[in-house]
């Protein structure tokens, strides 16, 4: 059995109007308010835009290096080495010194001798890089979990 909810109905003759907002308490005149706004805008408009950091984490040079690394493909797997997870870090100093820590899929990879040299050449060719250094590391060991989702999708692993 479904019981209907019971509502109480109250009839009223009139409703009191809500209080209106008052601006009488404002102490500043419109001219003073305008002058304050003008001062604020002058300071804001005179600021120079902050320069993008060249080096360091998140800088334009680091982003350019990452884009250059995405142009290098593993010869056995049709995925670039960055998305494959072979690049562990890209560090850039303000004076343009780039250090890349990378690994390979296995120590017995057929390109173990040539890949670090290719990475160093590619990183060194990015405008703004003064010196490129590539460190081949084996710890932590590479595994498929280091790949991006795009790489996994390309290889049919998703």
Helices and strands as residue ranges (DSSP letters): H 30-46, H 60-69, E 87-92, E 97-102, H 115-124, E 131-136, G 144-146, H 149-154
